[in-house]
Amino acid sequence: MQPQTVGPVLTREDAEAWLDGFFPYALAAGDIAGAVVVVVKDGQVLLQKGYGYADLEKRTPVDPEKTLFRPGSVSKLFTWTAVMQLVEQGKLDLDADVNQYIDFDIPPRDGKPVTLRQVMTHTTGMEEQIRGLITARADEITPLGDALKRWVPERIHPPGTTPAYSNYATALAGYVVERVSGQSFDDYLDAHIFKPLGMTRSSFRQPLPAPLLEGMSKGYAKASEGEAKPYEFISLAPAGSLAATGPDMARFMIAHLQDGAYGDARILSAETAEKMHSTGQASVGPLNRMMLGFYETSVNGHRAISHGGDTQWFHSDLQLFLDDGIGLFVSMNSSGRDGATGHIRYALSRGFADRYLPGTPDKTAGVSKDDAKLHAAQLAGTYTSSRRPDSNFVSLANLLGPVKVVANEDGTISVTLALGPGGAPRKWREVAPYLWQDTTSTDRLAADVVDGKVTRFSMEPYAPIMVFERLSMWRSLSMPLLVASLLVVLLTVVAWPVSALVRRYYGVRYALSGIDARTHRLVRIAALLSLLAVGGALGLVTAMLTKLEMTSPSTDGLIIALRLFATVALPVSALIAVWNAWQVLGSRRRLLAKLWALLLALACLFLLWIGFAHHLIGFGANY
């Protein structure tokens, strides 16, 4: 541990004054209705406070003792704890083929099976799955086993090598708990975690039991809109369906800070808790790792583990400073504006650590200016996240959001994904070969280099759960080519009525006849079909990612219909466009007409390739 500088002592009075100065402004600026914050220290609740409102319409303030929040993926820590309980009892082996615990098969990848160790460190290699993740309709809740068996995501990365966060894999672990324990997941948690810890106002159950639902905070998009959102149901419940009060989350934090013990109760042995907290899976270089279920978030020389969580409307974070006996939990009940919840969580955890757990920064030799510019140029390029859909039509989203690394003139780098609170890209300066540090914080970025070429990178705080892999030149050009192709077909479609209106206005007759006229009319229909197929798919995917409720089974019919339409429309359009180009190039038409016919054929062929490469062509609604 680094030598520590002296900061304010963490007392209830000082923490309350600091939080009172932080939260009212943060919530107002972020357009967030309410929040709960809990601080524990040395086995006791030091402070728990509510800010803002749990119900805007009724003007009900957040009660830090009684109001329930949705911790989102912080729920996973309970699933991991349940798994480790069964490992401790000898009923589960972290390195065994998970198929021996379930009643369906997860296919191997490169001859290697899925293991619970891979599941807990998000290195199963599974692609992202979002179908049925969140719905507002109780009748769409799918039993856990059925949800898992419906479609098994492909393993797109070699197992055990690439962090790629997976809700499906976490839910699979919850199903293993059910199968091995002989209890439902809810019953198991009630008996083996909630009851021992005295967590009487917590539940994974859906719908939420009536006595708890009465104390549940409403969820909001923005506080200024004032519209309460329906309760969110999650089919992959072990990945994020928990509802809990701040005091109950405090009990869970204390148990993990005290090596599995809370008062006279024990949910893990000290040895198992230590294994869970300190067994790390490396990401890239020296960056923070993924422990067995926890993210490593060590800061200022203080060992720390954590987990964040997001539903559509609730946004949470749990931090444990293991050697200091300190825990911090926050949950907010609104998405807010412009990513405000993410900035607030980050500012809270880092501000808390800098105030109460300061340290002396590492002294690094840095690199020469020439090396800094060389390495920045090597890193610059276009990347895609390891956490992505690949084998289904939602992979179109990969085209919409590539991650770009830019080499700045001063030798620093910027990453489009890494923005500061003001929305400007953060700058990263190289402090060691292929290791960069944010110029305004202690966050680091590192790259893997093979034969002098950067193959992937990651950065904190993302490092434990995802890396960014370099795209080939062809893949990096896919988005510009897609935009250009859509523009070509769009202009062709628009020119159809415009040219007709112009001819009618000036009394000019249609100049083409015979086969030229036939291909001219057909190719405009072809352009319209391509535009509707690909443009419609892009619009649907964007809407689904913006509003996760659209990923419910109720959208399956629309998805199947759109894919069937694309399966017919894209090949037919490409054939017509090629036929038209052949006819026009062999005719006496003007040079501009020939060039446009060629461009249109290339555009339709590229859109056909998009249809195949991103699985728009086909049947079904698995994603």
N, C-alpha and C positions, 0 to 999 in steps of 0.2 A: 504493500500500500504506500502511496505517496505521502510525503510529509503534509500535514494538514494546516491550513491557515485558520485563524480564529474567526468565527462568525457569531451571530446572535444564538443564544441558547434556545432550543426548542421547548417552549413552555406553552401551556394553554393560552395564556394571555397574549404572548407574542404572536403565536400562530393565528389566533382569532383576529387580532388587529391587522395582520398581514393579509389574511383571506378577505376580511371586510373591505380592505382597500383594493383588492384584486377583483373580486367577483361581481359586485354591482355594475361596475363599468364594463367588464368583459361581457356580461350577459346583455347589457343594453346595446353595446357596440355590435355584438354578434347577432342580435335579434333573437334571443333565446329566452324562453318563458321561465325556466327554473332549473335548479341544480341541487344536488346534495353532495357534501364533502365530508369525508371521515378521515381522521388522522389517529393512528394507534402508535403507542410507544411503550416498550418494556412490558408487554402483556396486558396493557390497559388501553381503553379508549381515551385518548387525550382530548379530542375535540370532534364533535359532529355538528354540522350546521346545514341549514337549508336556506337557499336563496331564491327569490322570485316565487313563481306560482306553479302549483300542481294542476290547477284548473283555472284557466283564464276567465271563462264565462262566469263562474261562481266566485272568482277572486279568492280561491282557496290557496293559502300560502303553502310552500313545501314544508312539511313537518319532518325534521331530521330523524325523529324517532319512529314515525309510523308510515310515511309515504314510501310506496314501492316504486322502484325504477327498473328498467330493462337493461341489464349490463351487456347484452349482446354477446359477443364472442368471449367476454370474460367468463361466460358460462363454461367454456371449454376446460377451465382449470378444475372444475368439479368433475368433469368427465375423466380428465387425466388422473385426478386424485383417486377416483373409483378404480381405474385400471391399476394403479400402483398398489392399492389395497389388495387386489386379487393377485398381483405379482408377489407381494409380500407373503401371501398365504400359500404360494406355490401352485395356484390354479391357472396362472398365466405365465408364459415365457415371452419376454420382449423380443427375442430373436427367432421365435418359431414362425412357421408359415401360418398366417392368420386364418387360412382356409380350414384349419383343424378345429377352429372355434365357431364356425358359422355354417349355415345350411345352404349356401350357394357358393359358387367359385369366383374368385378374383384371379384373372389370368396372370401368368408370370410375365416378366419383361426381361429379356436377355437371359432367360432361364432362371431368374431370381424371383422368389415370391414376395408378396407384401408382408412386412412384419410390424408388430406394434411399436418397435423402436422407430421405424421409418414413419409410422403414423404420427407418433408423438413429436417427431422432429420435422414433420412436413416434408419428408424426402421420399414419399412413395413414388413420386414421378407422375402422379395423376394430374390430368388437365383440370381446369376449372369447370364446375357444374353449377348451374343456377336455377334450373327448372324447379318450380314449386318451393323455392327457398323461403319466400315470404308471401303470405296471403292475408287478406282481411276477412276471409270467409271461413268460419269454423267447419263448414261441411267439406272444405277442401283439405283438411288435415289428413295426411296419409299415415297409417301405421308405419313405424320406423322400418321394420323389415321389408314391407312392401315398397317403401320409398327407395331403399337401397337396392333392391333386386330389379327394379324397373329398368335401370340402365346403369351399368358400371362405366365410369369415365375411363378413357384410354390413358395408359401410362406413357406420357410423351417424353419423359426424361429417364435416363438410367437410374435405377433405384439406389438410394443412399448417397446421391452425389449432388443433387440440386434442390435447394429449398424452393418449394412451391406450395404455398398455403392452400389447405384443402378442407372445406367444410364437409365434403363427402367422407373423407378419411376419418375425421373426428366422429361423425355420426356412426361410422363403421365400428369405431372403438366402443361407442355407447351400446351398439348392438351386441358386441362381444361380451360386455358386462351383463347384458340381459341373458344371453345364452349360457354363460358359465355360472352365473349366480342363481339362475332359475327364477329370478324376479324381474318384473318390468323395470325399465330404467328409472321411472319415477319412484317406484316402491323401494328400489335399492338405495337411491339417494336419500329418501326420507329416513330409512332405517340406519344407514351407515355413515351419513355425513350431516344431514340437517338435525336429526334427533340428538346425536352425541354433542354437537356444538350448540344446541339450544337455538337453532335457527328456525324459529316458529313462524316467521313471516317471510318465508322464501319457498318457491316452488318452480319446477320445470313444467308442471302440468298445464295442459291446454285442452279446453278453456281453463282459465285460472279459477280456482275455487272461490265461491262467492264472498266469504269473509275477507279474502285477500284482495279481490277485485275492488271492493269498496275503498281500499286505501291506495289503489293504483293511480299513479300520476297519468294525466292525459299526455299524449304525444302530439307534437306540432311540427309543421314544416318551418314556419317562422312565427314568432310571437306577435308580430304586427298584423298578421293575417287573422289570428284569433280562432282559427278553425281547428277543433280537436279532431285527430285522426283515429280511425278504428284501431282496436287492439290487434297487434300483429301476431299471426300464427306461423309457426316454423315447422315444416315437416321433418327436417333434419334436426330434431329437438336437441340432442346432445351437443350440437354445435352452437346453440345460442338462444334457447327459449326461456332461460331463467328470468324470474321476477323476484326482487329482493329489496329489503330496506337497507339503509346505511349501517345500522347497528349489526344486522346479520352479516353483512359483508365484513364488518370489523372482526367478528368472531372467526370467520374463515381466514382472514389475514393473520390474526394472532396465532392461530393454530399452525400455519405454515412458518411464521417467524419463530415459533417455539418448537421447531423440529417435530411437528405433527401433534402437539399437545395443546389442549385448551382446558385449563383448570385440571380437574380429575379425569377428563375425557381425553382419549387419544385416537386420532383418525389414521395416523401413520406412525410407524416406528421411527426413531431418530435416524437410523441407518437408511431407511427407505426415503425419508424426507430429504436427507443429504444427497442421496443419489439423484432424486428428482430435480433438486435445485442446482446441481453442479456438474451433471453429465452433459457435456456440450457437443453439438454437431456443428462443425466449422462451416462458415459461409464462404466469403472471399477474403483472403489474407488474414489480417489480425482483427477484423471487424467483430462486433458482438455476435454471439452464436445463439442457436436455438437449443435450450435445455430440454428436458423431458416435459414438454408442455408449456414451459415458461419462455418468454423472450429474455435474453440477457440484455440488460440496459445499464450496465455499470457506468458510473459518471463521477468525475472529480476524485477518482481513486477509491470510490466506495462501491462494493459489490452489490449489484441490484438485479432483480428479475421482475418481470412485469407481464401484463397482457392487456391489450386494448379490445374494445368491442363496439360494434355499430349495428343497429338495426336501421330502418329508414328514418325513424324519428328520435331514437335514443342513442347517445354517444358517451362512452365510458372509458375509464382507464384505471388500472390497479397497479401500484408500484410497491415492491417490497425491498427495503434496504437491509439485507440479511444480517450483516455484521453489526448493524447499528440498532437492530430491534425496532425499526420504524416502518410503518406502512401507510400508504396514501391511496384513497379511493375517491373517484369523482364520477358522477353520472349526470348528464344533461338531457332534458326532455324535448329538445328541438334540434332540427338540422341547422337552422340559422342561415346566415347569408355568407356566400363566398368562402366555404370551407372554414367558417369561424370555429366550429367545435374542435377541429384538428389543431388549429393554432392555439386555442385556449388550453387544451390538454397538454400540448408541448410546453407552452409558457408556464403552466402550473407546475408540472413535474420538474422542469429545469430550474425555474425560479425557486421552488422549494429546496431543491438540492443545493443550489448555489448559496442560498441563505443559511440553511441549517446544516449542510454537509459539504462545506467548501473543501477544495483541495488545491494543491499547487500543480499547475499544468506541467506535463512532461516537456523537458527541453529536448528539442530535436534539431539535428544538424541541418535539416533541409536538403535541398539539392541545388545545383548550379542553375543559373538562368537558362543556359542552353539546354540542359537536361529537362528542365521544367517545360520549356516550349516543345521539345521533342516528344516527351511523354504525353503532353496535352494533345498534340497533333495525333499521336497514336491512339489515344482514347476517343477522340472526336469521331462522331458517326451516329448512326441510327440503330436503336436497340429495341427489343421487345421483352416484356416481362415474362419470367418463367411461370408466373401464375396467370394462365390464359386458357381460353377454350381453343382447341385445335382441330378436333375431328367432327365438328358440327357447324351449322350455319352462323352461330353467334361468333365464330372466328372472324367474321366481317368486322367486329369491333376492334380487332388487332390493327386493321388498316386505319381506323379513325384516331388511334391514340398512341403512335410510336413514341418512344422516348429518345430525345436527341441530346447529345453531348456536344457542347460548343467550346472550342479553344479560344480564349480571350487574348487580346493583344498583350496584356500584362503577364502572361504566363499562367494565369488561373484558368479554371474551367467552370462552366455553368451547365446545369441539367434542367431541361424543360419541366421535369416532374417536381423538382425541388425549388419551391417558391417560398419566399419570406412572407411574414404577415401582411406586408404591403402589396404583395402580388408580384414583386420583382424577383428574378432568379437569384438564388444565393450563389456566392462565389466560393470556390474551393481552391486552396493553395497547397501545392505539393510539399509535404514535410519529410518524406522519405521516398525512395524509389517506388513509384506506382501506389503511393498512399497519400491521399489528400485530406485536408481538414477544412471544414467550413470556417470562413474568416470571421464569423460572428458567434460561433459556438464551438463545443468540443466534438461535434459530429464528424465522423470520418467517412471517406469514400476510398475504396480499393479496387484494383483491377487484377484479373488473371491474365498472364501473358504467356503465349505459346509461340515459340519460334519468332520472337520479336513482334508478335501481333497480339493486340488486346482482343480476347475472345468474349469476355464478360466482365461486368463490374457490379458492385452493389454499394449501398451507402446506408448509414444509420439515419433513422431508426428502422429502415426496411430490411436490413441485412439478414436477420434471423429467418425471415419468412419468404423472401424472394430475391432473385438476382436478375440482371438484365443482360440478355444475350444479343450479341451483334447480329444484325440482319445482313444477308448477302446484298450485293449491289442490286440484283433484280428485285428482291423483296423490298428493299428500301425505296425503290422507284415505283412500287405498286400503287401507292396512294396518289402521287402526281399523275400517273398514267390513268388511274381510275377517274380522277377529276376531269382530265382531258377527254377521256372517252365519253363520259356522261355529258360533257359540254357539247361534244360533236353531235351526239344523238339528240340532245335537247334542241340545239339550233336547227337540226334537220326537221324535227317535229314542229317547231315554232314557224319555220319557213313555209310549211304546208298551208296553213290558213292565211298567213300574211301574203304569200305570193298570189293566192286565189283572190284575195280582196284587192290587191294592187291591179291584177289583170281586169277584174270587174270594174274598178274605178276608172281605168283608162280605156276600157273597151278593147283590150288586147286578147286575142284568142290564145288558147293553150298551144304551144309551139310543137310539142312532141306528138308522135303518132306511132302506131304499130307496137313492136316489142319495146321500143324506147319508152313509150308512154306507160306500157304495162310495168316494166321494171321500175320506172320512176315512182309510180304510185305505190307499188309493193314495198319498195325500200323505205318509204316513209312510214308505212305500217310497221315494218320490221324495226325501225328506229324507235317507234312508240312502244312496241312490245319489250324491247331491251331496256328502255328507260323505266317502264313500269316494273319490270322484274327486279332489276338491280336497285333502282331508286327506292322501290317499295320495301325491299329487304333491308336496305340501310336505314330507312326511316323506322321500320319495325324494331330493329336491333337497338337503335338509339333510344326509342321510346321505352323498350323493355329495361334497358340499363338505367334509364332516368327514373322510371317508376317500376320498382321490382314487383309490384302487385300484378303487372302484366306477364310475369313469368309463371303465373298459376296455370293449372290445367285448362282453365276456361279459354286460354289463348291457343290451345293446341290445334283447333280446327282452322283458325286463320293461318297458322304456321304451315300446316300441311297443304292448305289450298295455295298459299304463295309459292311453296316449293314445287308443287305440281305444275303451276303456271310457268315458273322459271324453267322447269325441265322441258317443257314444250317450246316456250317462247324463245329462249336463248339460242338453242341450236337452229331453229327455223330462221330466226332473225339473222344469224351469222351466214347461213347458206344463201339467203336472199341478198344480203349485202355483198357477198363475194360474187354472186351471179350478176348483180347490178354493176359492180366494178368491172367485171369482164366485158359486159356489154358496152359500157360507157367508154372504156379504154380502147375498144375496137371500133368505136363510132367516130363521126366527124364533129362531136361536141367540142365546146370550147375547153381550153386547157384548165381553166378554173373548175369546170364541171368534172373533169377527169381527176384532178387532184382531190376534190371533195369526195368523189365516189371512192377513191382509194382510202382516204382518211376514214370514211364511214365504215368501210369493210374492216379496216384494222381495229376501229373502235368496237365494232360488234364482235369481232373475234376475241378481243381482249376481255370484253364483258362475259363472253362464253367461258374463257379461261377462269375468270373470277368465280363464275358459277360452279365450275368443277373444283377449283382449288379451295374454295371456302364452303363447299358442301351445300350450296344453295340448290343445286340440282340433286334431286333425290326425293325420298318420301320419309315421313315420320316427324316426330316432334321431340326428339331426345337432344338435350343440350345442357 
